[in-house]
Amino acid sequence: LAQGPSVPVLGGIFGLFTLGSRTAEMDGVWLEDGSFEAAPGAIKKLKGKLKGKGKGKGKGKGKDKDGPDAKKQRTDEPEDKEEEDDDFDFEGEWKDKLICLVHLKAASLNGTMGSVKEYLGAEDVLVDGKRKRVRRFLVALQDGKGEKSIKLENLFKVMTGSCVKLRGLDASELNDSIAECGKLDVATMRYDVTISDGRHIKVKPSNAEFVARYEAEKVAGDRSTLESFRNASSLKDRVAAIEELSYPIPQVVPASALADYAKKFPKSVVIGRANAANPKGVQVLAHEICSATHAPPGTRLIFVSVPRGSCVAPALADMRHDELLRIGKFAEWVSKRCAPRPVYFVIPGVAAKGPPSALNAATCAWPLVVEMCTDVVVLESDRWRKSPWARLDALLAVWARRSLYILPENYTPPIEMGDAGAGASGGDENKEALLSFRPEEPMTIDRPVDVAVAAPPGSPAALLAALAERAAEAEGSSAATVKCPTLAVRKLG
């Protein structure tokens, strides 16, 4: 505080004091030595006045004795300075990602699909007086439009070709269903998605949650993949390998659930369709289906080959009642034989679900699905022999070096003697314990495909031919000369 001259007033003496450029009065008394003694509380009161601590309207506006001058905005540099983004991850977030061009001045390019190839760097530019960081990428455009340098703000990462889960739709019955994501309509910002029953609907990007992008053209089981897959020490590791190769994880059914179907629903109740599956039984059974990741450690996984018109078929509701009963009776017996070891089944129509892309991907993974199982059981019938996909299962069992069994139409579970199941109930050392001690017998079948077919990549015909070639690898160079291979099988029951 700087001392000023005293001013005599009626009723007391005031001193004039300054703080910076501000001047104010303070109560107190001038002493004989020329010093000023402030009244109690006067200094605190003075500081409050000089620093603008007073209350009331207009605080901080303009020059006012009750407050400091209002601050003026600086115009010599931008108000907001964008900081360097140290978390930018090109390799993880953008490299080879599928994108769609949006908001370009060259409107003819809007909606064009492409993939990000390279990060070209960033530069700082002034936009409306503010500093903005602009990143650029080298994008390879589809439809022969070449490569172009595109700003980050003009790229929209799309899920076209991926499987998505629908969320937040007004049609609540579609929520949580899996769909195949089609192209993005840039004008409306809506995806064209295909749901499992084949219908097409339009959804916002916010209503589609990414699930996975599957490999739907390349058949699994090449030499390098197979070697690492066979070196996996457990079912859990093999399931993880399937997922890592961008194939859908197989769905499995507990043996106990199939046994309950045979016991609780022995008759079909569909009028006019004696062989139709029991609707209520199918509904109960469907609730027991789970991902192979949930199968307990040490599970014995049994593949059941059924007659069908495509790889992942028929749907559980479309299976024949008599076939489900036969599988259920066998499941009850094998559960007791392998107890306390858990037993699960892979049934083709249950192994995968979702839109066509997911089913195609599951078809590509079929060699690994068979390889993942410990046994392959053929559901014997004339229909089975006429089904190319069913015959493929048997050939893949040979390729995967799995025990092959026949479940006859007149199957009757054998009677176990005392602790007959004890030998199959241990750990990994008993994984390949036989399900039948009958002698092997020959079974001759036609090949799934007679000659090489010219079909579009990813089509069912092309996949069947590719899978048949994969299965033929187990037969060596003489495979092409054997039209009807003969397999060694054991009969169950």
C-alpha positions as CSV (number, residue, x, y, z in Angstrom):
1,L,0.0,0.0,0.0
2,A,1.3,3.4,-0.9
3,Q,0.7,6.2,1.6
4,G,-1.2,9.3,0.4
5,P,-2.0,12.7,2.1
6,S,-4.5,12.8,5.0
7,V,-7.8,14.4,4.5
8,P,-9.6,15.7,7.6
9,V,-13.4,14.9,7.6
10,L,-16.1,15.3,10.2
11,G,-16.3,12.4,12.6
12,G,-12.8,10.9,11.8
13,I,-9.7,10.9,9.7
14,F,-9.3,8.9,6.4
15,G,-6.1,8.1,4.6
16,L,-5.9,7.8,0.8
17,F,-4.0,4.7,-0.4
18,T,-3.3,3.3,-3.8
19,L,-2.8,-0.3,-5.0
20,G,-1.4,-0.2,-8.5
21,S,-3.5,2.4,-10.4
22,R,-6.4,2.1,-8.0
23,T,-7.1,4.6,-5.2
24,A,-9.3,4.1,-2.1
25,E,-10.0,5.5,1.4
26,M,-9.2,3.6,4.6
27,D,-10.3,4.3,8.2
28,G,-7.5,5.0,10.6
29,V,-5.5,7.7,12.6
30,W,-2.3,9.6,11.7
31,L,0.2,9.3,14.5
32,E,2.7,11.9,15.7
33,D,5.7,10.2,14.0
34,G,3.9,10.6,10.7
35,S,2.8,7.0,10.4
36,F,-0.8,5.9,9.8
37,E,-2.5,3.4,12.1
38,A,-5.4,1.6,10.3
39,A,-8.6,0.9,12.1
40,P,-9.3,-2.8,13.0
41,G,-10.4,-4.7,9.8
42,A,-9.7,-1.7,7.5
43,I,-6.8,-3.2,5.6
44,K,-8.8,-6.3,4.7
45,K,-11.8,-4.2,3.7
46,L,-9.6,-2.0,1.5
47,K,-8.0,-5.0,-0.3
48,G,-11.4,-6.4,-1.1
49,K,-12.5,-3.1,-2.7
50,L,-9.3,-2.8,-4.8
51,K,-9.4,-6.4,-6.1
52,G,-13.0,-6.2,-7.1
53,K,-14.4,-8.6,-4.6
54,G,-17.6,-6.6,-4.2
55,K,-20.9,-8.1,-5.1
56,G,-23.6,-6.8,-7.3
57,K,-24.7,-6.5,-10.9
58,G,-22.2,-5.6,-13.5
59,K,-19.3,-7.3,-11.8
60,G,-16.3,-7.5,-14.1
61,K,-17.9,-5.4,-16.8
62,G,-15.9,-2.4,-18.0
63,K,-14.0,-0.1,-15.6
64,D,-15.7,-0.1,-12.2
65,K,-14.4,0.8,-8.8
66,D,-16.0,-2.5,-7.5
67,G,-14.0,-4.7,-9.8
68,P,-11.0,-5.1,-12.2
69,D,-11.1,-4.3,-15.9
70,A,-12.8,-6.9,-18.1
71,K,-10.4,-9.2,-19.9
72,K,-10.2,-8.7,-23.6
73,Q,-9.8,-11.7,-26.0
74,R,-6.4,-12.0,-27.5
75,T,-6.4,-12.0,-31.3
76,D,-2.7,-12.5,-32.0
77,E,-3.0,-16.3,-31.8
78,P,-5.7,-18.9,-32.0
79,E,-7.8,-19.4,-28.9
80,D,-7.7,-23.2,-29.0
81,K,-4.5,-24.9,-29.9
82,E,-4.9,-28.5,-30.9
83,E,-2.4,-30.7,-29.1
84,E,-0.5,-33.5,-30.8
85,D,-2.5,-36.8,-30.7
86,D,0.0,-39.3,-29.3
87,D,-2.5,-42.1,-29.4
88,F,-3.0,-42.2,-33.1
89,D,-2.5,-45.8,-34.3
90,F,-2.5,-46.1,-38.0
91,E,-1.6,-49.8,-38.2
92,G,-4.2,-50.9,-35.7
93,E,-7.1,-48.5,-36.6
94,W,-6.8,-47.7,-40.3
95,K,-4.3,-50.0,-42.2
96,D,-6.3,-52.0,-44.9
97,K,-9.6,-50.9,-43.4
98,L,-12.6,-50.8,-45.7
99,I,-13.9,-47.2,-46.1
100,C,-16.4,-45.1,-47.9
101,L,-15.7,-41.6,-49.2
102,V,-18.1,-38.9,-47.8
103,H,-18.5,-35.1,-47.9
104,L,-16.1,-34.5,-50.8
105,K,-16.3,-31.5,-53.0
106,A,-16.0,-33.8,-55.9
107,A,-19.5,-35.2,-55.4
108,S,-19.0,-37.9,-58.0
109,L,-16.6,-39.7,-55.6
110,N,-18.9,-39.7,-52.6
111,G,-20.1,-43.2,-51.8
112,T,-17.0,-44.8,-53.5
113,M,-15.6,-47.7,-51.6
114,G,-11.9,-48.3,-51.0
115,S,-9.3,-49.5,-48.6
116,V,-6.6,-47.5,-46.7
117,K,-3.1,-48.3,-47.8
118,E,-0.8,-45.7,-46.4
119,Y,-0.6,-42.8,-43.9
120,L,0.8,-39.7,-45.7
121,G,1.2,-37.6,-42.6
122,A,-0.4,-34.5,-41.0
123,E,-0.2,-30.8,-41.3
124,D,-1.5,-27.9,-39.2
125,V,-3.7,-25.3,-41.0
126,L,-5.7,-22.3,-39.8
127,V,-9.4,-22.6,-40.3
128,D,-11.5,-19.6,-39.1
129,G,-8.7,-18.4,-37.0
130,K,-8.2,-21.8,-35.2
131,R,-5.4,-24.3,-35.7
132,K,-6.6,-27.6,-37.1
133,R,-4.6,-30.8,-37.7
134,V,-5.3,-32.4,-41.0
135,R,-4.3,-36.0,-41.6
136,R,-4.1,-37.6,-45.1
137,F,-4.2,-41.2,-46.2
138,L,-3.5,-42.9,-49.5
139,V,-6.7,-44.8,-50.4
140,A,-7.0,-47.4,-53.1
141,L,-10.5,-46.9,-54.6
142,Q,-12.7,-49.7,-56.0
143,D,-14.2,-49.8,-59.5
144,G,-10.8,-48.9,-61.1
145,K,-10.7,-45.4,-59.8
146,G,-7.1,-45.7,-58.7
147,E,-5.4,-44.3,-55.6
148,K,-6.0,-40.9,-54.1
149,S,-4.8,-38.8,-51.2
150,I,-7.9,-38.3,-48.9
151,K,-8.3,-36.4,-45.7
152,L,-9.3,-38.2,-42.6
153,E,-12.6,-36.2,-42.3
154,N,-13.7,-37.6,-45.7
155,L,-13.3,-41.2,-44.7
156,F,-16.1,-43.3,-43.1
157,K,-15.1,-46.7,-41.9
158,V,-17.7,-49.2,-43.1
159,M,-18.7,-52.7,-42.0
160,T,-19.7,-53.9,-45.5
161,G,-19.3,-57.6,-45.8
162,S,-19.1,-58.1,-42.0
163,C,-21.5,-59.7,-39.6
164,V,-23.2,-57.3,-37.3
165,K,-25.6,-57.5,-34.4
166,L,-28.7,-55.3,-34.7
167,R,-29.4,-53.0,-31.7
168,G,-31.9,-50.3,-30.9
169,L,-34.4,-50.9,-33.7
170,D,-38.0,-50.0,-33.4
171,A,-38.8,-53.5,-34.6
172,S,-37.7,-55.0,-31.3
173,E,-38.0,-58.6,-32.6
174,L,-35.0,-58.0,-34.8
175,N,-32.8,-56.6,-32.0
176,D,-29.8,-58.9,-31.1
177,S,-30.2,-60.8,-34.3
178,I,-27.1,-61.4,-36.5
179,A,-27.2,-59.8,-40.0
180,E,-24.8,-59.4,-43.0
181,C,-23.9,-55.8,-43.5
182,G,-24.2,-54.6,-47.1
183,K,-23.3,-51.3,-48.8
184,L,-23.7,-47.9,-47.2
185,D,-26.0,-45.4,-48.9
186,V,-24.1,-42.2,-48.4
187,A,-27.2,-40.0,-49.2
188,T,-29.2,-41.4,-46.3
189,M,-26.3,-42.9,-44.2
190,R,-28.1,-46.2,-44.0
191,Y,-26.7,-49.7,-44.4
192,D,-28.5,-52.3,-46.4
193,V,-28.4,-55.4,-44.1
194,T,-29.5,-59.0,-44.8
195,I,-31.0,-60.8,-41.9
196,S,-30.9,-64.6,-41.5
197,D,-34.3,-65.2,-43.2
198,G,-33.1,-63.4,-46.4
199,R,-35.0,-60.1,-45.8
200,H,-33.2,-56.8,-46.5
201,I,-33.7,-53.8,-44.2
202,K,-32.1,-50.3,-43.9
203,V,-30.4,-49.4,-40.6
204,K,-28.3,-46.5,-39.3
205,P,-24.7,-47.2,-38.5
206,S,-25.5,-46.7,-34.9
207,N,-27.9,-49.6,-35.0
208,A,-25.3,-52.1,-36.3
209,E,-22.7,-53.4,-33.9
210,F,-19.7,-55.1,-35.5
211,V,-19.3,-58.8,-34.7
212,A,-16.7,-60.2,-37.0
213,R,-15.5,-60.2,-40.6
214,Y,-15.2,-63.9,-41.6
215,E,-13.2,-65.6,-44.3
216,A,-15.9,-66.8,-46.7
217,E,-13.9,-68.0,-49.8
218,K,-10.7,-69.7,-48.7
219,V,-11.1,-73.3,-47.5
220,A,-9.2,-74.0,-44.2
221,G,-6.8,-76.8,-43.6
222,D,-3.7,-76.0,-45.6
223,R,-0.4,-77.7,-44.4
224,S,0.9,-74.8,-42.2
225,T,-2.5,-74.2,-40.6
226,L,-3.2,-77.9,-40.0
227,E,0.2,-78.4,-38.3
228,S,-0.3,-75.6,-35.8
229,F,-3.9,-76.7,-35.3
230,R,-3.0,-80.3,-34.5
231,N,-0.3,-79.1,-32.1
232,A,-3.0,-77.4,-30.0
233,S,-3.1,-79.2,-26.7
234,S,-6.8,-78.7,-25.8
235,L,-10.2,-78.0,-27.2
236,K,-10.0,-74.5,-26.0
237,D,-6.8,-73.9,-27.9
238,R,-8.3,-75.3,-31.1
239,V,-11.4,-73.2,-30.8
240,A,-9.2,-70.1,-30.3
241,A,-7.2,-71.1,-33.5
242,I,-10.5,-71.2,-35.5
243,E,-11.4,-67.8,-34.3
244,E,-7.9,-66.4,-35.0
245,L,-8.2,-67.6,-38.6
246,S,-11.4,-65.5,-39.0
247,Y,-13.9,-68.4,-39.0
248,P,-17.0,-68.6,-36.8
249,I,-16.7,-70.6,-33.7
250,P,-18.8,-73.8,-34.0
251,Q,-22.0,-74.2,-31.9
252,V,-22.4,-77.5,-29.9
253,V,-25.1,-79.4,-28.1
254,P,-24.7,-81.2,-24.8
255,A,-25.3,-85.0,-25.0
256,S,-27.7,-84.7,-22.0
257,A,-29.9,-82.3,-23.9
258,L,-30.2,-84.7,-26.9
259,A,-30.9,-87.6,-24.5
260,D,-33.7,-85.6,-22.8
261,Y,-35.3,-85.0,-26.2
262,A,-35.4,-88.7,-26.9
263,K,-36.9,-89.5,-23.4
264,K,-39.3,-86.6,-23.0
265,F,-40.6,-86.2,-26.6
266,P,-40.7,-89.7,-28.1
267,K,-43.5,-88.8,-30.5
268,S,-43.9,-86.2,-33.2
269,V,-47.1,-84.2,-32.8
270,V,-47.1,-82.4,-36.2
271,I,-50.2,-83.6,-38.0
272,G,-49.6,-85.0,-41.4
273,R,-45.8,-85.0,-40.9
274,A,-44.9,-88.1,-38.9
275,N,-41.1,-87.5,-39.3
276,A,-41.2,-83.8,-38.4
277,A,-39.3,-82.9,-35.2
278,N,-41.4,-82.3,-32.1
279,P,-41.8,-78.4,-31.9
280,K,-41.8,-78.2,-28.2
281,G,-38.8,-80.6,-28.0
282,V,-36.9,-78.5,-30.6
283,Q,-37.6,-75.3,-28.6
284,V,-36.2,-76.9,-25.4
285,L,-33.2,-78.3,-27.3
286,A,-32.4,-74.9,-28.9
287,H,-32.0,-73.3,-25.5
288,E,-29.2,-75.8,-24.7
289,I,-27.1,-75.0,-27.8
290,C,-23.9,-73.1,-26.9
291,S,-20.6,-72.0,-28.3
292,A,-17.8,-74.5,-28.3
293,T,-15.9,-72.0,-26.1
294,H,-18.3,-72.9,-23.3
295,A,-17.6,-76.7,-23.5
296,P,-15.9,-77.8,-20.2
297,P,-12.2,-78.8,-20.3
298,G,-11.7,-82.4,-21.4
299,T,-14.9,-82.6,-23.4
300,R,-15.4,-85.5,-25.8
301,L,-16.7,-83.8,-29.0
302,I,-18.6,-86.1,-31.4
303,F,-19.4,-85.0,-35.0
304,V,-22.7,-86.4,-36.4
305,S,-23.0,-86.5,-40.2
306,V,-26.6,-86.2,-41.3
307,P,-28.0,-86.1,-44.9
308,R,-28.5,-82.5,-46.1
309,G,-28.5,-80.2,-49.1
310,S,-25.9,-77.8,-48.0
311,C,-23.0,-77.8,-45.5
312,V,-24.7,-76.0,-42.5
313,A,-28.1,-77.7,-42.7
314,P,-30.8,-78.6,-41.9
315,A,-31.9,-76.2,-39.2
316,L,-32.8,-77.9,-36.0
317,A,-36.5,-77.4,-36.5
318,D,-36.3,-79.0,-40.0
319,M,-34.5,-82.2,-38.8
320,R,-36.4,-85.5,-38.9
321,H,-37.9,-86.7,-35.7
322,D,-36.7,-90.3,-36.1
323,E,-33.1,-89.0,-36.6
324,L,-33.2,-86.9,-33.5
325,L,-34.5,-89.9,-31.5
326,R,-31.7,-92.0,-32.8
327,I,-29.1,-89.4,-31.9
328,G,-30.7,-88.9,-28.5
329,K,-30.5,-92.7,-27.7
330,F,-26.9,-92.8,-28.7
331,A,-26.2,-89.6,-26.7
332,E,-27.6,-91.1,-23.6
333,W,-25.5,-94.2,-23.9
334,V,-22.3,-92.4,-24.7
335,S,-22.8,-90.0,-21.8
336,K,-22.9,-93.0,-19.4
337,R,-20.0,-94.7,-21.0
338,C,-17.7,-91.6,-20.8
339,A,-18.9,-90.4,-17.4
340,P,-17.7,-88.3,-15.6
341,R,-16.2,-86.9,-18.8
342,P,-18.5,-84.3,-20.4
343,V,-19.8,-85.2,-24.0
344,Y,-21.0,-82.7,-26.6
345,F,-22.2,-83.1,-30.2
346,V,-21.5,-81.1,-33.4
347,I,-24.6,-81.4,-35.6
348,P,-24.2,-79.6,-39.1
349,G,-27.4,-77.6,-39.0
350,V,-26.6,-76.4,-35.5
351,A,-22.9,-75.7,-36.0
352,A,-23.4,-72.1,-37.2
353,K,-26.1,-69.5,-37.6
354,G,-26.5,-66.1,-39.2
355,P,-26.6,-64.6,-42.6
356,P,-25.1,-66.3,-45.8
357,S,-21.6,-64.8,-45.2
358,A,-21.4,-66.5,-41.8
359,L,-22.7,-69.8,-43.1
360,N,-20.2,-69.7,-46.0
361,A,-17.4,-69.0,-43.5
362,A,-18.5,-71.9,-41.4
363,T,-18.4,-74.1,-44.6
364,C,-14.8,-72.9,-45.3
365,A,-13.9,-73.9,-41.8
366,W,-15.4,-77.4,-42.1
367,P,-12.1,-79.4,-42.2
368,L,-11.1,-77.7,-38.9
369,V,-14.5,-78.4,-37.4
370,V,-14.1,-82.1,-38.1
371,E,-10.5,-82.0,-36.9
372,M,-11.6,-80.4,-33.7
373,C,-13.9,-83.4,-32.9
374,T,-12.7,-86.7,-31.4
375,D,-15.1,-89.0,-33.3
376,V,-17.3,-88.9,-36.5
377,V,-20.6,-90.7,-36.5
378,V,-22.5,-91.4,-39.8
379,L,-26.3,-91.4,-39.4
380,E,-26.9,-94.3,-41.8
381,S,-29.7,-94.1,-44.4
382,D,-30.3,-94.1,-48.1
383,R,-30.7,-90.3,-47.9
384,W,-27.2,-90.1,-46.4
385,R,-25.6,-91.9,-49.3
386,K,-27.3,-89.6,-51.8
387,S,-26.1,-86.4,-50.0
388,P,-22.7,-85.1,-51.3
389,W,-22.2,-83.0,-48.2
390,A,-22.7,-86.1,-46.0
391,R,-20.3,-88.1,-48.0
392,L,-17.8,-85.2,-47.7
393,D,-18.0,-85.6,-43.9
394,A,-16.8,-89.2,-44.1
395,L,-13.9,-88.3,-46.3
396,L,-12.9,-85.4,-44.0
397,A,-12.9,-87.9,-41.1
398,V,-10.3,-89.9,-42.9
399,W,-8.3,-86.7,-43.7
400,A,-8.5,-85.7,-40.0
401,R,-7.6,-89.2,-38.8
402,R,-10.7,-89.6,-36.8
403,S,-12.5,-92.8,-35.9
404,L,-15.5,-93.3,-38.2
405,Y,-18.7,-95.0,-36.9
406,I,-22.0,-96.0,-38.4
407,L,-25.2,-95.3,-36.4
408,P,-27.6,-97.8,-38.0
409,E,-31.3,-97.1,-38.5
410,N,-32.3,-99.9,-36.1
411,Y,-29.9,-98.7,-33.4
412,T,-30.2,-100.3,-30.0
413,P,-27.8,-99.1,-27.3
414,P,-25.6,-101.9,-26.0
415,I,-25.8,-103.0,-22.4
416,E,-22.7,-102.0,-20.4
417,M,-21.2,-104.4,-18.0
418,G,-20.5,-102.8,-14.6
419,D,-17.7,-100.3,-14.9
420,A,-17.3,-100.7,-18.7
421,G,-17.2,-97.0,-19.0
422,A,-14.3,-96.5,-16.7
423,G,-11.7,-96.9,-19.4
424,A,-13.2,-93.9,-21.3
425,S,-13.6,-91.6,-18.3
426,G,-10.0,-90.5,-17.7
427,G,-8.0,-87.6,-19.0
428,D,-6.4,-86.9,-22.3
429,E,-4.8,-90.3,-22.5
430,N,-8.3,-91.8,-23.1
431,K,-9.4,-89.2,-25.6
432,E,-9.4,-91.7,-28.5
433,A,-11.0,-94.6,-26.6
434,L,-13.2,-96.5,-29.0
435,L,-17.0,-96.2,-28.9
436,S,-17.4,-99.7,-30.4
437,F,-15.4,-102.8,-30.1
438,R,-16.9,-104.4,-33.2
439,P,-14.4,-105.2,-36.0
440,E,-14.0,-102.7,-38.8
441,E,-16.0,-103.2,-41.9
442,P,-15.7,-101.6,-45.4
443,M,-18.1,-98.9,-46.6
444,T,-17.8,-97.8,-50.2
445,I,-19.2,-94.4,-51.2
446,D,-19.3,-92.1,-54.2
447,R,-17.2,-89.0,-54.2
448,P,-19.0,-85.7,-53.4
449,V,-18.0,-84.2,-56.7
450,D,-17.3,-86.3,-59.9
451,V,-15.4,-83.7,-61.9
452,A,-14.1,-80.2,-61.3
453,V,-16.9,-77.6,-61.7
454,A,-16.6,-74.0,-62.8
455,A,-18.5,-72.0,-60.3
456,P,-18.2,-68.4,-58.8
457,P,-15.8,-68.2,-55.9
458,G,-17.6,-68.6,-52.6
459,S,-20.6,-70.3,-54.1
460,P,-21.8,-73.6,-52.5
461,A,-20.7,-75.6,-55.6
462,A,-17.2,-74.0,-55.5
463,L,-16.8,-74.6,-51.8
464,L,-18.0,-78.3,-52.1
465,A,-15.4,-78.9,-54.8
466,A,-12.6,-77.2,-52.8
467,L,-13.5,-79.2,-49.7
468,A,-13.5,-82.4,-51.7
469,E,-10.0,-81.6,-52.9
470,R,-8.9,-80.9,-49.3
471,A,-10.3,-84.3,-48.2
472,A,-8.5,-86.1,-51.1
473,E,-5.1,-84.9,-49.8
474,A,-5.3,-87.9,-47.4
475,E,-5.4,-90.4,-50.2
476,G,-2.2,-89.3,-51.9
477,S,-1.6,-89.1,-55.7
478,S,-3.9,-92.1,-56.5
479,A,-7.0,-90.3,-55.3
480,A,-8.0,-89.2,-58.8
481,T,-8.1,-92.8,-60.1
482,V,-10.4,-94.1,-57.3
483,K,-14.0,-93.1,-58.2
484,C,-15.6,-94.8,-55.2
485,P,-13.4,-94.8,-52.2
486,T,-13.8,-97.5,-49.5
487,L,-13.6,-96.5,-45.9
488,A,-13.1,-98.5,-42.7
489,V,-16.0,-98.0,-40.3
490,R,-17.3,-99.6,-37.0
491,K,-20.9,-100.1,-36.4
492,L,-22.5,-98.8,-33.1
493,G,-25.0,-100.7,-31.0
